[in-house]
Amino acid sequence: MNLSIYLYIFVEGMMAVSSTCKDGSTKITMDNGKYVRYTPEQVEALERLYHECPKPSSMRRQQLIRECPILSHIEPKQIKVWFQNRRYLRHKPFSHG
C-alpha cells in the first residue's frame, strides 16, 4: 500500500502541494504545474540541516544552496516549503484510517 502525505501550503501567493512518495522522495507541485521530486540524498541533506536549524532565514536558505552542491538545483521557495512541511509533520499526529 502506497501511503502518501499531502500538505497544502500557501507560499508567496502560490499554492504548493507536497507529497511523500513510496520510495522516500518528496514531490512538490506548485500551482503553475511544476513538479519537483527530491532525491533521497537531497532529503537526507535537508533533514540534517533541519536538525541544525528547523526555521532557517531567507539568507540562511540562500547560503545552504550555495554551500551544499546537492541542493544547488532547488529553488529557494521550494526549500522554504520543504522546511514548512517538515515542521508541520513534526507536530502532526498520524492517523492510519
Disulfide bonds with the S-S distance in Angstrom:
none
